[in-house]
Amino acid sequence: MQINIQEQILELKKDISKKDIYIKELENKLSEEISVKKSEVMLNKDLKQRIEKMELHHETLIKINENYSNAIAELRLRLKSLIVDVR
């Protein structure tokens, strides 16, 4: 009877040891997941800022192109009127 109890105690200790190892593995995985999540959050923040900056550049380029297009159109009209006046 005493041997059986000792065997059970040993088995329980083995089970506890296995579960402790499993808990450590889970804690490590959790730590890795948290690190990855933090990294993703930082990356997303950076990407959002880059997108915002690119949108601002795009808007600025549209305004510049609009101004140049207007100026070119005006100059073309002047040129056409000069050519018509010369004929």
Secondary structure by P-SEA (a helix, b strand, c coil): caaaaaaaaaaaaaaaaaaaaaaaaaaaaaaaaaaaaaaaaaaaaaaaaaaaaaaaaaaaaaaaaaaaaaaaaaaaaaaaaaaaaac
